[in-house]
Amino acid sequence: MKNLLWIVTAAVASYTGAAIAADLPLKQQIIGTWNVISFVNENEKTGKKTDVFGSSPKGHFMFDATGHFSINLMREGRPKFGYRDSPTIGEAKAALEGLITMFGSYKVNELDHSISLDIVGGSYPRWDNTHQKRFISISDDELTYKNPTPASGSGTGVVLLKRAAPAND
């Protein structure tokens, strides 16, 4: 009986927390660490969806309360280097092609549900010191992050994220 009471109490607390969070502005809802669930390119013309980084991409998107962000996204199963930390040209190319990173500062636009990224640096040198815009929506503990101009191809890059649980001590 105690277990049932605990489960009901946890469910109510969780629902109440999600409902309260939904009332907060996006700039407050986005704060935290988000785990990557999927990354697909959606071609609006053909309806085709492509898993850009495979069926189980890995990574975190982090947005802090002071307006800084860090994005780390990688393809699962990238090949290991044959000799420790000295990759061949092919191994280095495969490692880079399976990785997207960037960091800098951000601002949320509540009206159009967008986030403006001022990128200081990242895995694509062309992005360094650029300004880019993404579109976001948050529902409970899921964030949808859309890039209308993805480096990974035509269409719209759509990353589905889930709020990360607290790390273990």
KOLMI-426345 format. One record per atom (N, C-alpha, C): residue number from 1; atom name; y, z, x. Coordinates in steps of 0.1 Angstrom, whole numbers, plus 5000, padded with zeros to 4 digits. Each point is the difference from the previous one (the first is absolute). Layout:
BEGIN
(NUM; "CA"; (Y; Z; X));
...
# end
This chain:
BEGIN
(1; "N"; (4988; 5000; 5008));
(1; "CA"; (5012; 5000; 4992));
(1; "C"; (5013; 5000; 5009));
(2; "N"; (4999; 5008; 5011));
(2; "CA"; (5012; 5000; 5009));
(2; "C"; (5002; 4986; 5005));
(3; "N"; (4990; 4993; 5004));
(3; "CA"; (5002; 4986; 5005));
(3; "C"; (5006; 4991; 4990));
(4; "N"; (4996; 5001; 4987));
(4; "CA"; (5006; 4992; 4990));
(4; "C"; (5015; 5003; 4998));
(5; "N"; (5003; 5013; 5000));
(5; "CA"; (5014; 5004; 4999));
(5; "C"; (5008; 4995; 5012));
(6; "N"; (4995; 5001; 5012));
(6; "CA"; (5007; 4995; 5012));
(6; "C"; (5002; 4985; 4999));
(7; "N"; (4990; 4992; 4995));
(7; "CA"; (5001; 4986; 4999));
(7; "C"; (5011; 4996; 4990));
(8; "N"; (5000; 5007; 4989));
(8; "CA"; (5011; 4997; 4989));
(8; "C"; (5013; 5004; 5006));
(9; "N"; (5002; 5011; 5006));
(9; "CA"; (5013; 5004; 5006));
(9; "C"; (5004; 4990; 5010));
(10; "N"; (4992; 4996; 5009));
(10; "CA"; (5003; 4990; 5010));
(10; "C"; (5004; 4986; 4994));
(11; "N"; (4993; 4996; 4990));
(11; "CA"; (5004; 4988; 4993));
(11; "C"; (5013; 5000; 4994));
(12; "N"; (5003; 5011; 4993));
(12; "CA"; (5013; 5002; 4994));
(12; "C"; (5011; 5000; 5010));
(13; "N"; (4998; 5008; 5011));
(13; "CA"; (5010; 5000; 5011));
(13; "C"; (5002; 4987; 5006));
(14; "N"; (4990; 4992; 5002));
(14; "CA"; (5001; 4987; 5006));
(14; "C"; (5007; 4991; 4990));
(15; "N"; (4997; 5000; 4987));
(15; "CA"; (5007; 4991; 4991));
(15; "C"; (5015; 5004; 4999));
(16; "N"; (5003; 5013; 4999));
(16; "CA"; (5013; 5005; 4999));
(16; "C"; (5008; 4995; 5013));
(17; "N"; (4994; 5002; 5012));
(17; "CA"; (5007; 4996; 5012));
(17; "C"; (5003; 4985; 5000));
(18; "N"; (4990; 4992; 4995));
(18; "CA"; (5002; 4985; 5000));
(18; "C"; (5011; 4997; 4990));
(19; "N"; (5001; 5007; 4988));
(19; "CA"; (5010; 4997; 4990));
(19; "C"; (5014; 5004; 5005));
(20; "N"; (5001; 5011; 5008));
(20; "CA"; (5012; 5004; 5005));
(20; "C"; (5005; 4990; 5011));
(21; "N"; (4990; 4996; 5009));
(21; "CA"; (5004; 4991; 5010));
(21; "C"; (5005; 4986; 4994));
(22; "N"; (4994; 4996; 4989));
(22; "CA"; (5004; 4987; 4994));
(22; "C"; (5015; 5001; 4995));
(23; "N"; (5005; 5012; 4998));
(23; "CA"; (5014; 5002; 4996));
(23; "C"; (5010; 4999; 5011));
(24; "N"; (4995; 5002; 5012));
(24; "CA"; (5008; 5000; 5012));
(24; "C"; (5004; 4985; 5004));
(25; "N"; (5012; 4999; 5006));
(25; "CA"; (5003; 4987; 5005));
(25; "C"; (4990; 4994; 5010));
(26; "N"; (4999; 4987; 5001));
(26; "CA"; (4991; 4994; 5010));
(26; "C"; (5002; 5005; 5014));
(27; "N"; (5013; 5002; 5004));
(27; "CA"; (5002; 5005; 5014));
(27; "C"; (4994; 5013; 5002));
(28; "N"; (4997; 5008; 4990));
(28; "CA"; (4994; 5013; 5002));
(28; "C"; (4984; 4998; 4999));
(29; "N"; (4996; 4991; 4990));
(29; "CA"; (4986; 4998; 4998));
(29; "C"; (4993; 4994; 5013));
(30; "N"; (5007; 4992; 5007));
(30; "CA"; (4994; 4992; 5011));
(30; "C"; (4998; 5009; 5012));
(31; "N"; (5007; 5011; 5001));
(31; "CA"; (4999; 5009; 5012));
(31; "C"; (4985; 5005; 5002));
(32; "N"; (4995; 4998; 5012));
(32; "CA"; (4987; 5005; 5003));
(32; "C"; (4992; 4989; 5008));
(33; "N"; (4987; 5003; 5001));
(33; "CA"; (4991; 4991; 5007));
(33; "C"; (4991; 4994; 4989));
(34; "N"; (4998; 4987; 5002));
(34; "CA"; (4992; 4992; 4990));
(34; "C"; (4989; 4993; 5008));
(35; "N"; (4987; 5001; 4995));
(35; "CA"; (4989; 4993; 5006));
(35; "C"; (4999; 4986; 4994));
(36; "N"; (4996; 4990; 5008));
(36; "CA"; (4999; 4986; 4996));
(36; "C"; (4986; 4999; 4993));
(37; "N"; (5000; 4995; 4988));
(37; "CA"; (4988; 4997; 4992));
(37; "C"; (4996; 4985; 5001));
(38; "N"; (5010; 4992; 4998));
(38; "CA"; (4997; 4985; 5001));
(38; "C"; (5013; 4993; 5004));
(39; "N"; (4998; 4988; 5005));
(39; "CA"; (5011; 4991; 5004));
(39; "C"; (4995; 4986; 4997));
(40; "N"; (5007; 4994; 4990));
(40; "CA"; (4996; 4986; 4996));
(40; "C"; (5013; 4992; 5000));
(41; "N"; (4998; 4987; 5002));
(41; "CA"; (5010; 4990; 4997));
(41; "C"; (4997; 4994; 4987));
(42; "N"; (5010; 5000; 4991));
(42; "CA"; (4999; 4994; 4987));
(42; "C"; (5008; 4987; 4999));
(43; "N"; (4993; 4989; 4998));
(43; "CA"; (5007; 4987; 4999));
(43; "C"; (5003; 4998; 4985));
(44; "N"; (5013; 5001; 4996));
(44; "CA"; (5004; 4999; 4986));
(44; "C"; (4997; 4987; 4994));
(45; "N"; (5000; 4989; 5008));
(45; "CA"; (4998; 4987; 4995));
(45; "C"; (4986; 4997; 4997));
(46; "N"; (4991; 5005; 5009));
(46; "CA"; (4985; 4997; 4998));
(46; "C"; (4993; 5011; 4994));
(47; "N"; (5006; 5013; 5000));
(47; "CA"; (4992; 5011; 4995));
(47; "C"; (4991; 5006; 5011));
(48; "N"; (4999; 4993; 5011));
(48; "CA"; (4990; 5005; 5010));
(48; "C"; (5005; 5013; 5007));
(49; "N"; (4990; 5009; 5002));
(49; "CA"; (5003; 5012; 5008));
(49; "C"; (4991; 5000; 5012));
(50; "N"; (5006; 5004; 5011));
(50; "CA"; (4993; 5000; 5013));
(50; "C"; (5001; 5014; 5006));
(51; "N"; (4989; 5006; 5004));
(51; "CA"; (5000; 5013; 5007));
(51; "C"; (5004; 4997; 5014));
(52; "N"; (5012; 5003; 5003));
(52; "CA"; (5006; 4996; 5013));
(52; "C"; (4993; 5008; 5011));
(53; "N"; (4997; 5013; 4998));
(53; "CA"; (4995; 5008; 5011));
(53; "C"; (4986; 5004; 4996));
(54; "N"; (4993; 4992; 4992));
(54; "CA"; (4986; 5004; 4996));
(54; "C"; (5000; 5009; 4988));
(55; "N"; (4988; 5004; 4996));
(55; "CA"; (4998; 5008; 4988));
(55; "C"; (5003; 5014; 5002));
(56; "N"; (5001; 5005; 5013));
(56; "CA"; (5003; 5014; 5002));
(56; "C"; (5010; 5002; 5011));
(57; "N"; (5013; 4996; 4998));
(57; "CA"; (5010; 5002; 5010));
(57; "C"; (5003; 5014; 5002));
(58; "N"; (5005; 5004; 5012));
(58; "CA"; (5003; 5014; 5003));
(58; "C"; (5015; 5001; 5003));
(59; "N"; (5005; 5012; 4998));
(59; "CA"; (5014; 5002; 5004));
(59; "C"; (5008; 5010; 4992));
(60; "N"; (5012; 5003; 5004));
(60; "CA"; (5009; 5009; 4993));
(60; "C"; (5014; 4994; 4999));
(61; "N"; (5006; 5002; 4990));
(61; "CA"; (5015; 4998; 4998));
(61; "C"; (5006; 5013; 4999));
(62; "N"; (5010; 5003; 5008));
(62; "CA"; (5006; 5014; 5000));
(62; "C"; (5015; 4998; 4998));
(63; "N"; (5005; 5007; 4990));
(63; "CA"; (5015; 5000; 4997));
(63; "C"; (5004; 5015; 5000));
(64; "N"; (5010; 5003; 5008));
(64; "CA"; (5004; 5014; 5000));
(64; "C"; (5013; 5002; 4993));
(65; "N"; (5004; 5012; 4998));
(65; "CA"; (5011; 5004; 4991));
(65; "C"; (5014; 4996; 5007));
(66; "N"; (5000; 4997; 5013));
(66; "CA"; (5012; 4997; 5007));
(66; "C"; (5002; 4985; 5001));
(67; "N"; (4992; 4992; 4993));
(67; "CA"; (5002; 4986; 5000));
(67; "C"; (4993; 4992; 5011));
(68; "N"; (4990; 5006; 5007));
(68; "CA"; (4993; 4993; 5010));
(68; "C"; (4986; 4996; 4995));
(69; "N"; (4994; 4989; 5005));
(69; "CA"; (4987; 4995; 4996));
(69; "C"; (4992; 4996; 5012));
(70; "N"; (4987; 5000; 4998));
(70; "CA"; (4990; 4994; 5010));
(70; "C"; (4989; 4994; 4992));
(71; "N"; (4996; 4988; 5003));
(71; "CA"; (4990; 4993; 4993));
(71; "C"; (4989; 4996; 5010));
(72; "N"; (4988; 5003; 4998));
(72; "CA"; (4989; 4996; 5009));
(72; "C"; (4988; 4996; 4991));
(73; "N"; (4997; 4987; 5002));
(73; "CA"; (4990; 4994; 4992));
(73; "C"; (4990; 4992; 5009));
(74; "N"; (4987; 5001; 4998));
(74; "CA"; (4991; 4993; 5008));
(74; "C"; (4988; 4996; 4993));
(75; "N"; (4994; 4989; 5005));
(75; "CA"; (4988; 4994; 4995));
(75; "C"; (4988; 5009; 5004));
(76; "N"; (4991; 5003; 4991));
(76; "CA"; (4989; 5008; 5004));
(76; "C"; (4990; 4991; 5008));
(77; "N"; (4994; 5005; 5010));
(77; "CA"; (4990; 4993; 5008));
(77; "C"; (5005; 4991; 5010));
(78; "N"; (5013; 5002; 5005));
(78; "CA"; (5005; 4992; 5011));
(78; "C"; (4990; 5002; 5012));
(79; "N"; (4998; 4989; 5007));
(79; "CA"; (4990; 5000; 5011));
(79; "C"; (5005; 5010; 5011));
(80; "N"; (4991; 5007; 5006));
(80; "CA"; (5004; 5008; 5012));
(80; "C"; (5001; 4992; 5012));
(81; "N"; (5008; 5005; 5010));
(81; "CA"; (5002; 4992; 5012));
(81; "C"; (4987; 5001; 5008));
(82; "N"; (4996; 4990; 5007));
(82; "CA"; (4988; 5000; 5008));
(82; "C"; (5001; 5009; 5012));
(83; "N"; (5012; 5001; 5006));
(83; "CA"; (5001; 5009; 5011));
(83; "C"; (5012; 5010; 4998));
(84; "N"; (4996; 5012; 4995));
(84; "CA"; (5010; 5011; 4998));
(84; "C"; (5013; 4996; 4994));
(85; "N"; (5011; 5001; 5008));
(85; "CA"; (5013; 4997; 4994));
(85; "C"; (5006; 4987; 5006));
(86; "N"; (4991; 4992; 5005));
(86; "CA"; (5005; 4987; 5006));
(86; "C"; (4994; 4988; 4992));
(87; "N"; (5007; 4997; 4989));
(87; "CA"; (4994; 4989; 4992));
(87; "C"; (5002; 4986; 5006));
(88; "N"; (4991; 4991; 4996));
(88; "CA"; (5002; 4986; 5003));
(88; "C"; (5011; 4995; 4991));
(89; "N"; (5005; 4988; 5002));
(89; "CA"; (5010; 4994; 4992));
(89; "C"; (4996; 4999; 4985));
(90; "N"; (4987; 4996; 4999));
(90; "CA"; (4995; 4999; 4986));
(90; "C"; (4998; 5014; 4993));
(91; "N"; (4996; 5010; 5008));
(91; "CA"; (4999; 5014; 4994));
(91; "C"; (5014; 5005; 4996));
(92; "N"; (5010; 4998; 5009));
(92; "CA"; (5013; 5004; 4997));
(92; "C"; (5006; 4993; 4988));
(93; "N"; (4997; 4988; 4999));
(93; "CA"; (5005; 4992; 4988));
(93; "C"; (4994; 5005; 4987));
(94; "N"; (4987; 5003; 5000));
(94; "CA"; (4993; 5005; 4988));
(94; "C"; (5005; 5014; 4997));
(95; "N"; (5003; 5008; 5010));
(95; "CA"; (5005; 5013; 4997));
(95; "C"; (5014; 5000; 4993));
(96; "N"; (5008; 4991; 5006));
(96; "CA"; (5014; 4999; 4994));
(96; "C"; (5000; 4994; 4986));
(97; "N"; (4991; 4990; 4998));
(97; "CA"; (5000; 4993; 4987));
(97; "C"; (4994; 5010; 4989));
(98; "N"; (4994; 5010; 5004));
(98; "CA"; (4995; 5010; 4991));
(98; "C"; (5008; 5012; 4998));
(99; "N"; (5013; 4999; 5003));
(99; "CA"; (5009; 5012; 5001));
(99; "C"; (5014; 4996; 4995));
(100; "N"; (5005; 5009; 4992));
(100; "CA"; (5015; 4999; 4996));
(100; "C"; (5005; 5014; 5002));
(101; "N"; (5011; 5001; 5008));
(101; "CA"; (5007; 5013; 5002));
(101; "C"; (5015; 4997; 4999));
(102; "N"; (5007; 5010; 4996));
(102; "CA"; (5014; 4999; 5000));
(102; "C"; (5006; 5014; 4998));
(103; "N"; (5012; 5002; 5004));
(103; "CA"; (5007; 5013; 4998));
(103; "C"; (5015; 4998; 5000));
(104; "N"; (5007; 5009; 4994));
(104; "CA"; (5014; 4999; 4999));
(104; "C"; (5006; 5009; 4989));
(105; "N"; (5010; 4996; 4993));
(105; "CA"; (5006; 5008; 4989));
(105; "C"; (4999; 4992; 4987));
(106; "N"; (5001; 5007; 4989));
(106; "CA"; (4999; 4993; 4987));
(106; "C"; (5010; 5006; 4990));
(107; "N"; (5002; 4992; 4989));
(107; "CA"; (5008; 5005; 4989));
(107; "C"; (4994; 4994; 4987));
(108; "N"; (4999; 5008; 4990));
(108; "CA"; (4994; 4996; 4987));
(108; "C"; (5011; 4996; 4990));
(109; "N"; (4998; 4988; 4994));
(109; "CA"; (5009; 4996; 4989));
(109; "C"; (4993; 5003; 4987));
(110; "N"; (5006; 5009; 4993));
(110; "CA"; (4993; 5005; 4987));
(110; "C"; (5001; 4989; 4989));
(111; "N"; (5011; 4992; 5000));
(111; "CA"; (5002; 4990; 4990));
(111; "C"; (4989; 4989; 5000));
(112; "N"; (4998; 4994; 5012));
(112; "CA"; (4990; 4989; 5000));
(112; "C"; (4986; 5004; 5006));
(113; "N"; (4998; 5013; 5002));
(113; "CA"; (4988; 5006; 5005));
(113; "C"; (4996; 4994; 5013));
(114; "N"; (5010; 4999; 5009));
(114; "CA"; (4997; 4994; 5013));
(114; "C"; (5003; 5011; 5011));
(115; "N"; (4995; 4996; 5012));
(115; "CA"; (5002; 5008; 5011));
(115; "C"; (5005; 4991; 5011));
(116; "N"; (5011; 5004; 5007));
(116; "CA"; (5006; 4992; 5011));
(116; "C"; (4995; 5006; 5013));
(117; "N"; (4994; 4993; 5008));
(117; "CA"; (4995; 5005; 5013));
(117; "C"; (5009; 4994; 5011));
(118; "N"; (5006; 5009; 5008));
(118; "CA"; (5007; 4997; 5012));
(118; "C"; (4990; 5002; 5011));
(119; "N"; (4993; 4989; 5005));
(119; "CA"; (4989; 5001; 5009));
(119; "C"; (5006; 5001; 5014));
(120; "N"; (4996; 5011; 5007));
(120; "CA"; (5004; 5001; 5014));
(120; "C"; (4990; 4993; 5009));
(121; "N"; (4987; 5001; 4997));
(121; "CA"; (4990; 4993; 5008));
(121; "C"; (4987; 4999; 4993));
(122; "N"; (4991; 4991; 5005));
(122; "CA"; (4987; 4999; 4993));
(122; "C"; (4991; 4990; 5008));
(123; "N"; (4989; 4998; 4994));
(123; "CA"; (4990; 4991; 5007));
(123; "C"; (5004; 4985; 5000));
(124; "N"; (5009; 4996; 4992));
(124; "CA"; (5006; 4987; 5000));
(124; "C"; (5014; 5001; 5006));
(125; "N"; (5002; 4995; 5013));
(125; "CA"; (5013; 5002; 5006));
(125; "C"; (5011; 4993; 4992));
(126; "N"; (4997; 4990; 4993));
(126; "CA"; (5010; 4994; 4992));
(126; "C"; (5006; 5009; 4989));
(127; "N"; (4993; 5011; 4997));
(127; "CA"; (5005; 5010; 4990));
(127; "C"; (5009; 5010; 5006));
(128; "N"; (5000; 5001; 5013));
(128; "CA"; (5008; 5010; 5007));
(128; "C"; (5015; 4999; 4996));
(129; "N"; (5006; 5011; 4996));
(129; "CA"; (5015; 5000; 4997));
(129; "C"; (5003; 4990; 4988));
(130; "N"; (4991; 5000; 4990));
(130; "CA"; (5002; 4992; 4988));
(130; "C"; (5001; 5009; 4988));
(131; "N"; (5005; 4994; 4989));
(131; "CA"; (5001; 5006; 4987));
(131; "C"; (4991; 4993; 4991));
(132; "N"; (4990; 5007; 4993));
(132; "CA"; (4991; 4993; 4991));
(132; "C"; (5000; 5008; 4987));
(133; "N"; (4997; 4993; 4989));
(133; "CA"; (4999; 5006; 4987));
(133; "C"; (4986; 4999; 4994));
(134; "N"; (4995; 5011; 4994));
(134; "CA"; (4987; 5001; 4993));
(134; "C"; (5003; 5005; 4986));
(135; "N"; (4990; 4998; 4992));
(135; "CA"; (5001; 5006; 4986));
(135; "C"; (4989; 5010; 4998));
(136; "N"; (5003; 5011; 4994));
(136; "CA"; (4991; 5011; 4998));
(136; "C"; (4999; 5005; 4986));
(137; "N"; (4988; 5005; 4997));
(137; "CA"; (4998; 5007; 4987));
(137; "C"; (4991; 5011; 5003));
(138; "N"; (5002; 5012; 4993));
(138; "CA"; (4992; 5012; 5002));
(138; "C"; (4995; 5004; 4987));
(139; "N"; (4987; 5003; 4999));
(139; "CA"; (4994; 5005; 4988));
(139; "C"; (4990; 5011; 5004));
(140; "N"; (5003; 5012; 4996));
(140; "CA"; (4993; 5012; 5005));
(140; "C"; (4999; 5000; 5015));
(141; "N"; (4988; 4999; 5005));
(141; "CA"; (4998; 5001; 5015));
(141; "C"; (4998; 4986; 5006));
(142; "N"; (5004; 4989; 4993));
(142; "CA"; (4998; 4987; 5006));
(142; "C"; (5013; 4993; 5001));
(143; "N"; (5002; 4993; 5011));
(143; "CA"; (5012; 4993; 5003));
(143; "C"; (4996; 4985; 5002));
(144; "N"; (5007; 4991; 4994));
(144; "CA"; (4998; 4986; 5002));
(144; "C"; (5012; 4995; 5008));
(145; "N"; (4997; 4993; 5011));
(145; "CA"; (5010; 4996; 5009));
(145; "C"; (4999; 4985; 5001));
(146; "N"; (5011; 4992; 4996));
(146; "CA"; (4999; 4986; 5000));
(146; "C"; (5010; 4994; 5010));
(147; "N"; (4994; 4990; 5008));
(147; "CA"; (5008; 4993; 5009));
(147; "C"; (5001; 4985; 4996));
(148; "N"; (5011; 4995; 4995));
(148; "CA"; (5001; 4986; 4996));
(148; "C"; (4999; 4990; 5011));
(149; "N"; (5002; 5004; 5012));
(149; "CA"; (4999; 4991; 5012));
(149; "C"; (4991; 5006; 5011));
(150; "N"; (4987; 5001; 4997));
(150; "CA"; (4991; 5006; 5010));
(150; "C"; (4997; 4991; 5012));
(151; "N"; (4999; 5006; 5011));
(151; "CA"; (4996; 4993; 5013));
(151; "C"; (4986; 4995; 4999));
(152; "N"; (4992; 5006; 4991));
(152; "CA"; (4986; 4996; 4999));
(152; "C"; (4997; 4988; 4992));
(153; "N"; (5010; 4993; 4995));
(153; "CA"; (4998; 4988; 4993));
(153; "C"; (5009; 4998; 4988));
(154; "N"; (4998; 4989; 4992));
(154; "CA"; (5009; 4998; 4989));
(154; "C"; (4996; 5009; 4988));
(155; "N"; (5009; 5000; 4990));
(155; "CA"; (4998; 5009; 4989));
(155; "C"; (5007; 5013; 5001));
(156; "N"; (4994; 5010; 4994));
(156; "CA"; (5006; 5013; 5001));
(156; "C"; (4990; 5010; 5006));
(157; "N"; (5003; 5007; 5010));
(157; "CA"; (4992; 5010; 5006));
(157; "C"; (5000; 5013; 4991));
(158; "N"; (4989; 5005; 4995));
(158; "CA"; (5000; 5011; 4992));
(158; "C"; (4991; 5011; 5006));
(159; "N"; (5006; 5011; 5004));
(159; "CA"; (4992; 5011; 5005));
(159; "C"; (5000; 5011; 4990));
(160; "N"; (4987; 5005; 4997));
(160; "CA"; (4998; 5011; 4991));
(160; "C"; (4998; 5012; 5009));
(161; "N"; (5007; 5011; 4997));
(161; "CA"; (5000; 5012; 5008));
(161; "C"; (4997; 5012; 4991));
(162; "N"; (4994; 5010; 5006));
(162; "CA"; (4997; 5013; 4992));
(162; "C"; (5006; 5011; 5008));
(163; "N"; (5006; 5009; 4993));
(163; "CA"; (5007; 5012; 5007));
(163; "C"; (4989; 5007; 5008));
(164; "N"; (5003; 5003; 5013));
(164; "CA"; (4990; 5007; 5008));
(164; "C"; (4999; 5015; 4997));
(165; "N"; (4988; 5005; 5000));
(165; "CA"; (4999; 5014; 4998));
(165; "C"; (5004; 5007; 5013));
(166; "N"; (5004; 5013; 4999));
(166; "CA"; (5004; 5007; 5012));
(166; "C"; (4989; 5000; 5011));
(167; "N"; (5004; 4998; 5012));
(167; "CA"; (4991; 5000; 5011));
(167; "C"; (4993; 5014; 5002));
(168; "N"; (4988; 5000; 5005));
(168; "CA"; (4993; 5013; 5002));
(168; "C"; (5007; 5007; 5012));
(169; "N"; (5000; 5013; 4999));
(169; "CA"; (5006; 5008; 5011));
(169; "C"; (4991; 5000; 5012));
# end
